[in-house]
Structures are given as structure tokens and as C-alpha cells.
Amino acid sequence: MKILIIQQKMIGDVLTSSILFEALRLKYPKAQLDYLVNDHTVAVIENNPNIDNLILFTKEVEQSKAKLFKFAKSIGHEKYDIVVDVYSKISSNLISIFSGAKTKISYHKSYSTLFYHHNIKREKSNSGKSGLAIVNRMQLLAPLGIEPKFIKPKIYLTEKEITNSKRFLEDHKIDFNKPLYMISVLGSGVKKTYPFNYMAKVIDTLVEETSGQILFNYIPKQEAEAKSILDLCKQETQQHVFFNVFGKSLREFLALTHHCDAVIGNEGGAINMAKALGVKTFAIFSPWIDKATWSLFENDDNVGVHLKDFKPELYTKPEKAFKNEALSLYEKFEPQLFEDTLKNFLK
């Protein structure tokens, strides 16, 4: 049996959807399980023992209708028995159609129901702690007779990666007898980035409470923005920040994060990857992001704060409807609103 899971786009989505492979492997131990993802997301699923093959969706294919059709036809040649389309957009609809699979599963959308044998309606509320992103993905396996299990995404580092990253930190004078925190200082875009002056206050509180060592998560092209946040921190705080100690690749970031006591900052890929590594997290949600969906496995070790938690009267419509108002809402999300929550987390 051959099964294909389709999950294009963002790193957090690809990581979260990887839970399906663990469930499928239990049900079909001898099946070939393949994963179709964007090429820039591969780092979070490397070494996953439940995934047999990666099929890469490149920018070239994404940006050309002719190449997309050719790519979709190539999937048909693989003769998959089952296709689970988690992405559920036009490009993945096309790939699913051309796959020729006898069983095609995706989320229910009015324009695509004819393309799939099973169209699963998303849950809109969840009483558990796993988050709707987990619940709805597991629902996609129900037509295969797989009961929902609250499987956590996992990232698989090698012993070499762990050893090399520890040596790297030691070479840069990190003291493993003291707390070490990774700060997710920047979100994936302006509308998912906590205001710089507020983030600086969060980092100040972190140092005041713990005297911990601080790493910033950023990539080289974001250095100026990260430095702006550092400059807004108190002088005492700045002495605790190892600004030039960061991962130059996603796998290096993951290996460094493995050694941290917690990841704190903007909700997004860094937070989700930390959870998949078993590292504690404190996530600051953008005002327009639905916390019920993406606050995965929230508990004392994984805390999420959202403006709606403190000022529910502002939310007269669903969170997504506030996307264009994100920056003005961020201004209302002052750090003192969740200061006690942060301090309790640090304790």
C-alpha cells in the first residue's frame, strides 16, 4: 500500500501534520508513507522514522501553471492508494485529482467536494488541550478507521547534532549551570510580531526574574531588526544576551534550542518546533490568530497569552477578521497584562 500526505507551505503546518505519519504507521506498518511538502520546510521532518519519502514542492512548480500540471501528472505515475490532502487549496486539489488514488480525503470545501471521496468538516471548538490544529488533522484519518489520538509533533535530532551544538554553546561561553532561554524576537511578518518596545520589556522581566542567559532567534537578514530590540532592553539585560550566538540554518537552530530551558516570544514556528523538541514554551499570540487552533498542548510547561484572554470585549467578531487591525490591537496588548503569567511560568 502507498499513502501520500500533502501539506504545502509553512513550517508549523508541515511539522503539525507530521503527526499523521505516526498514526498511519501504527495502522499500516508495512505501507509506503510519503510526504509532499515545500522544499524549505524539510528541516523539521528530517530523520522522522515514520516517513519513507519526501516529495518536494518547489517555487518553480508553485509559480508556473505548466510546471504544476507536469508535477501533478508525475504524482499520478506513483500509483498511490490513498491521498490525504491536508493543505486543501487549488494546487493540492489538482495534485489529488491527478494522483488517481482510490481513496482521496480532504477538508470540506464547497468548491472541491467532487474531487475527494471523503470531505471532513473541521471542528470549531475543542475542550481538550491539544489544540484544534491537532484535532482537525486527526479527523482526516477517520475514514481509514483510525481513531483520533492526541499525538504530539516530534523533531528528530541526531546525536551528532546535539553534541556539536553543545560544544558550540560552550565555545561561546554559555554556562550550562545557569538558565538558558531562546527568545523568538520576530514573527513571520509584521502582523505576527510583538511590538519591539514591548518585547524588550518582556526580556527585561525575564532577566530580572532569573538572571538567565539569553539567545535571540533570528536569521542573518533580520539582524538589524533583532538588534533594534536588543537596544531597547535595559543595559543590565543586554549583558545577559549572547546576540551573536544563533543557528545559521534551521537544523542548527533546532539543535541549539534542544539545550534551552524554554523558548519565549512570538507564537509561530519557533514555538511549535520547541514543543516538538520537548522544550517548554511561553507564546505571545498575535491578536488576529485563533489561539484555540494553535495553542497546542497548553499546560504549565506550554503557556500561551492572547489579547482576547485579557480584553475579550474587543473581540466582536472572529480573530481572523482583525488581521488588518493587528498593529493597533498589538498596542493594547501591553506586557503588564501578562506579567504575572510570565513570572509564574518562569518559577
PyMOL commands that set and color helices and strands:
alter all, ss='L'
color gray80, all
select helices_A, chain A and resi 11-17+19-27+39-44+59-62+65-76+90-99+113-115+132-139+142-144+159-171+190-192+196-210+220-232+235-238+250-258+269-276+291-294+307-310+312-314+319-332+335-337+339-346
alter helices_A, ss='H'
color red, helices_A
select strands_A, chain A and resi 2-6+32-38+53-57+82-85+103-107+118-120+180-184+213-216+262-266+280-284+302-305
alter strands_A, ss='S'
color yellow, strands_A
deselect
rebuild
show_as cartoon
